[in-house]
């Protein structure tokens, strides 16, 4: 069993409107204490399909700090403005998808990550 369970709750659901405020909370349920430097939230997009893949990370923000994530549920609220472009796209030749990723920046260990798909309209 994994030592951590993640939940990204976005107010209003997982569809974001370009240029509008986005608020929510990240919940991390740890079954044992985890040493961390910080908790990071990233907003990323990536293309797939024909041609070269492209990806970008237009937002990376710190939402929590260490030195340790205690046993139980910890909540980390976040707020940012949704990017203006590019919009999500699911075409026959190319797709562009967005995702939010929570990353536990851990000292002397591999970072723990959780990713959730979202849509930007």
Number of C-alpha atoms within 10 A of each C-alpha: 5 7 11 19 14 17 15 21 16 18 13 10 11 16 14 21 16 16 14 12 13 17 15 16 17 20 18 20 18 18 15 13 13 17 17 20 16 18 22 18 23 16 21 19 21 15 19 15 13 10 9 7 12 10 13 11 13 12 14 14 14 14 17 18 15 16 12 13 23 16 15 14 15 15 14 17 14 17 13 13 14 19 18 12 11 13 16 19 15 12 9 8 9 13 15 20 19 22 17 21 18 26 17 23 19 18 13 8 9 9 13 13 15 15 17 15 14 19 18 22 16
